[in-house]
Amino acid sequence: MNCRVCNALLPQGAAVCPQCGTRINAYGFPAGQPQQQSPQVATNYGSDPYNVLQPPPPPPYYPNVPPTTPPVQPKKKKRSLWLYIGIPLIVIMAICGLGAYGLTKLVQYGTDISIHETATAQANQLTPTPGSSQTPTPTNTNAFTQALPAGATLLTHDTMENTTSGNLWSNSSTTSKTNANDTYACGYKDGSYHITRTIKGSLSCRADATNLTLSNLAIAAKLSVVKGERMGILVRLSPVPGKGYLFFTDIEGNYNLDLINYASTTNNFTVLTTGQSAAIHTGLNTENELGLIANGSTLSLYANGQFLKSFTDTTYTTGQVAVYGDSGIGDFDIQVTDVKVWQI
């Protein structure tokens, strides 16, 4: 339907023309203006004439209501990108954290089992079967015996209990002509060999057996300091004027390889090499097995089966073997319980 004033198209049910602002009635006419009637033409039959258009029936009445405004749709809130990335990331990190924790506990559990099994196995190895005489096998290897050259010949294994070995170890006691308080002795006492002196100083006791005068050799001796500071072994020793190689240790775990020359008026001991090792047992009355391999110009030192150091020197080439003791603080007593000598 159109406005009868400005001919603008009226919205359905409009009470005011949106174009000209005229208030209109239900038929599109201005409010208060009567509707024009179409002329009536009489027919011969007293009815509406034929072929004359009748005004259209009035449209259905709608109350004058303001045009309906479509409801405003609430704007959808945009979800933050953090919601799509942050939350899944947190979940993944939490899963990874739980997984890592679980793996750590699993590894720890496995380690505990391994430690327990290892300890059990070691205990089983060290525990003999009831009724058997099995001796646990030591796990430590002896570097000294492994270093012995192929073909090395054991010449003597002396338990140093008495003179029956035939190695002719020094067996005497002497008092100094210049100091009545100075008595030094090499000999057997209470089933072992002892090197003693009543004042501070040093003393070596040699084996005079001719087959123990050697150039290339290996020697291993078990010694302990009963009183004093140092104990050792000598090789390639010339009794007169007293020259050779001395390897000694002290009660604090130190060791030396020295050239000795008792004929010198200025220095009887020249240090070739020195050091300290945890392989050396410390303290008094503690046994150590000292080993020395002299092969050509190379001298290799060992303590309780562990390698200490090698040194190269050509000063002395042949001589006897001996055991040694000394102290710089007073009298000393060195005990020897076992000596082995190999020819290389």
C-alpha positions in Angstrom: 0.0 0.0 0.0 1.2 3.5 -0.9 0.9 6.9 0.9 -2.0 8.9 -0.7 0.0 12.1 -0.2 3.5 11.3 -1.5 2.9 7.9 -3.0 5.7 6.3 -0.9 5.5 2.7 -0.2 4.2 2.2 3.3 5.4 -0.6 5.5 2.8 -3.0 6.5 0.8 -1.7 9.5 2.6 1.7 9.4 0.7 4.7 11.1 3.1 7.3 9.8 4.5 7.7 6.3 8.2 7.2 6.5 8.7 9.6 3.6 6.5 12.7 4.3 5.6 12.1 7.9 1.8 12.2 7.3 -0.2 10.2 9.8 -2.4 7.8 7.8 -5.2 5.5 8.5 -5.5 1.9 7.6 -6.3 2.7 3.9 -3.4 4.9 3.3 -5.3 8.2 3.5 -4.4 11.0 5.8 -6.0 10.6 9.1 -9.3 12.5 9.4 -9.9 12.7 5.6 -12.9 10.7 4.4 -12.3 8.0 1.9 -13.4 8.9 -1.7 -16.3 6.8 -2.9 -16.4 5.5 -6.4 -19.4 6.7 -8.4 -22.3 4.2 -8.6 -23.8 3.6 -11.9 -27.3 2.2 -12.0 -28.2 -0.7 -14.2 -31.4 -1.7 -15.7 -31.7 -4.3 -13.1 -31.0 -2.0 -10.1 -27.6 -3.6 -9.4 -24.0 -2.5 -9.8 -23.2 -1.9 -13.4 -21.1 -4.5 -15.2 -17.6 -3.9 -16.2 -17.1 -1.3 -13.5 -14.2 -1.8 -11.1 -15.2 -1.9 -7.5 -12.9 -0.5 -4.9 -10.8 -3.3 -3.4 -11.9 -4.6 -0.1 -10.3 -2.9 2.8 -7.2 -4.6 4.1 -7.3 -6.2 7.5 -7.0 -3.8 10.3 -3.8 -3.7 12.3 -3.4 -1.5 15.3 -1.1 1.5 15.0 2.1 0.1 16.4 5.6 1.5 15.8 7.7 -0.4 13.4 9.4 -3.3 14.9 13.2 -3.0 15.3 15.0 -6.3 14.9 16.6 -7.3 18.2 20.3 -6.6 18.5 22.3 -9.8 18.6 24.9 -9.8 21.4 28.4 -9.7 20.0 30.2 -13.0 20.5 33.3 -12.6 22.5 36.4 -13.6 20.7 38.2 -16.4 22.4 41.8 -15.6 23.2 44.5 -17.4 21.2 45.9 -18.4 24.6 42.9 -20.6 25.2 43.7 -22.6 22.1 47.5 -22.8 22.6 48.2 -22.2 26.3 45.8 -24.8 27.8 46.8 -27.7 25.6 50.5 -26.7 26.2 49.9 -26.8 30.0 48.3 -30.2 29.6 51.2 -31.5 27.5 53.7 -30.2 30.0 51.9 -31.8 32.9 51.8 -35.1 31.1 55.5 -34.9 30.3 56.3 -33.9 33.9 54.4 -36.9 35.2 56.1 -39.1 32.6 59.6 -37.9 33.6 58.8 -38.3 37.3 57.6 -41.8 36.6 60.7 -42.6 34.5 63.0 -41.3 37.2 61.3 -43.5 39.8 61.5 -46.4 37.5 65.2 -45.9 36.9 65.8 -45.4 40.6 63.8 -48.6 41.3 65.9 -50.5 38.7 69.1 -49.1 40.2 68.0 -50.1 43.7 67.3 -53.6 42.4 70.7 -53.7 40.6 72.5 -52.6 43.7 70.7 -55.1 45.8 71.4 -57.9 43.4 75.1 -57.0 43.1 75.4 -56.8 46.9 73.7 -60.2 47.2 75.9 -61.7 44.6 79.0 -60.4 46.3 77.8 -61.7 49.7 77.1 -65.1 48.1 80.6 -65.2 46.7 82.2 -64.3 50.0 80.1 -66.7 52.0 81.3 -70.3 51.7 78.8 -73.1 51.4 78.2 -74.8 54.8 80.5 -77.8 55.1 82.9 -76.6 52.4 86.4 -75.2 52.7 86.1 -72.7 49.8 88.1 -69.6 50.2 86.8 -66.3 48.6 88.7 -65.4 45.5 90.2 -61.8 45.8 89.1 -59.5 43.2 92.1 -57.2 43.2 94.8 -58.0 40.6 98.5 -57.9 41.5 100.2 -55.5 39.1 103.7 -56.6 40.3 103.3 -60.3 39.4 101.6 -59.3 36.1 104.6 -57.1 35.2 107.1 -59.9 35.7 108.7 -60.6 32.3 108.0 -63.9 30.6 110.8 -66.3 31.6 111.5 -64.7 35.0 112.9 -67.4 37.3 112.1 -67.5 41.0 115.4 -67.9 42.8 114.3 -67.8 46.4 111.2 -67.5 48.5 112.5 -66.9 52.0 110.1 -66.7 55.0 112.9 -65.0 57.0 112.2 -67.1 60.1 115.8 -68.4 60.5 119.0 -69.1 58.7 118.0 -72.3 57.0 117.1 -70.7 53.7 120.8 -70.5 52.8 120.5 -67.0 51.5 123.2 -65.8 54.0 121.4 -62.7 55.3 123.5 -60.6 57.6 123.2 -61.9 61.1 125.2 -59.9 63.6 125.2 -57.0 66.1 127.8 -54.3 66.4 128.4 -51.4 68.7 130.0 -48.3 67.3 133.6 -47.7 68.4 133.0 -44.0 68.6 129.6 -44.0 70.3 128.8 -46.7 72.9 125.1 -45.9 72.7 125.0 -46.8 69.0 124.4 -50.5 68.5 123.1 -51.8 65.2 122.0 -55.3 64.3 120.7 -57.5 61.5 119.3 -60.9 62.7 116.5 -63.2 63.6 114.2 -62.7 66.6 110.9 -64.3 67.5 110.5 -66.1 64.1 111.2 -63.1 61.9 114.1 -61.0 60.7 114.8 -57.6 62.3 116.8 -54.5 61.4 117.5 -52.4 64.5 119.6 -49.5 65.7 119.6 -47.8 69.1 120.1 -44.2 67.8 118.7 -42.3 64.8 120.3 -43.2 61.5 120.0 -46.0 58.9 121.1 -49.6 58.3 120.9 -52.1 55.4 121.2 -55.8 55.8 122.2 -57.8 52.7 122.0 -61.4 51.4 125.4 -62.7 50.7 124.4 -65.8 48.7 126.2 -65.6 45.4 123.2 -66.5 43.3 121.5 -63.3 44.5 124.1 -61.0 43.0 122.1 -60.0 39.9 121.8 -57.4 37.1 118.2 -57.8 35.9 115.9 -59.0 38.7 112.7 -58.5 40.6 112.3 -58.5 44.4 109.3 -58.4 46.7 109.6 -58.1 50.4 107.1 -57.9 53.3 108.1 -55.4 55.9 106.6 -53.4 58.8 107.9 -50.5 61.0 107.8 -51.7 64.6 109.5 -48.5 65.7 111.0 -45.7 63.6 110.0 -44.1 60.3 111.1 -45.9 57.1 111.6 -49.4 55.6 112.8 -50.5 52.2 114.7 -52.8 49.8 118.0 -52.4 47.8 119.1 -53.8 44.5 122.4 -53.8 42.6 124.2 -53.1 45.9 127.9 -53.1 46.0 129.0 -53.7 49.6 132.2 -51.8 49.2 132.0 -48.9 49.0 128.2 -49.2 49.5 126.4 -48.1 46.3 123.1 -49.1 44.8 119.4 -48.3 44.3 117.2 -47.9 47.4 113.4 -48.0 47.3 111.8 -47.1 50.6 108.4 -46.0 52.1 107.5 -44.3 55.4 104.7 -44.6 57.9 102.8 -41.7 56.3 102.5 -43.3 52.8 105.4 -41.5 51.0 107.9 -43.3 48.9 111.4 -42.6 47.4 113.8 -44.1 44.9 117.3 -43.0 45.7 120.9 -43.6 44.6 123.0 -44.5 47.7 126.7 -43.9 48.0 128.1 -44.4 51.4 131.5 -43.4 50.1 130.4 -39.9 49.5 131.5 -37.3 52.0 128.8 -34.8 51.0 125.6 -36.7 50.2 124.9 -40.4 50.8 121.4 -40.3 49.2 120.4 -38.8 45.8 116.7 -38.7 45.1 115.7 -40.0 41.7 111.9 -39.9 42.2 109.5 -39.5 45.0 105.7 -39.5 45.6 102.8 -40.5 47.8 100.3 -43.3 47.3 97.1 -44.6 49.0 98.4 -48.1 48.1 100.9 -47.8 50.9 99.6 -48.9 54.3 100.4 -46.2 57.0 101.2 -46.4 60.7 103.4 -48.6 62.9 103.2 -52.4 62.9 101.4 -52.3 59.5 102.8 -54.7 56.9 103.5 -53.5 53.3 104.8 -55.6 50.5 107.3 -53.6 48.5 108.2 -54.6 44.9 111.0 -53.5 42.6 111.7 -54.7 39.1 115.1 -53.7 37.7 115.3 -54.6 34.0 118.0 -52.9 32.0 117.9 -49.1 32.8 114.3 -49.2 33.9 113.4 -49.5 37.6 109.7 -49.9 38.4 108.2 -49.5 41.9 105.2 -51.3 43.4 103.4 -51.3 46.8 101.1 -54.1 47.8 100.7 -55.2 44.3 99.9 -51.7 42.9 102.1 -49.9 40.4 103.6 -46.6 41.7 106.1 -45.3 39.2 109.0 -46.2 36.8 112.3 -44.4 36.4 115.2 -44.8 34.0 118.8 -44.7 35.2 122.1 -46.4 34.2 124.3 -45.5 37.2 124.4 -49.1 38.7 124.2 -52.3 36.7 124.7 -55.2 39.0 124.9 -56.1 42.7 123.3 -57.8 45.8 119.9 -57.5 47.3 119.3 -56.1 50.8 116.6 -54.9 53.2 116.7 -51.5 54.9 115.5 -49.4 57.8 116.0 -45.9 59.2 114.7 -43.1 61.4 115.5 -39.5 61.8 113.9 -39.1 65.2 115.5 -41.9 67.3 116.0 -45.7 67.5 114.2 -48.0 65.1 113.1 -51.6 64.6 112.1 -52.9 61.1 110.5 -56.4 60.8 110.9 -58.5 57.6 108.7 -61.6 57.2 109.0 -62.6 53.6 111.4 -62.1 50.6 111.1 -63.3 47.0 113.7 -62.8 44.3 113.4 -63.5 40.6 116.1 -63.4 37.9 115.1 -61.8 34.7 
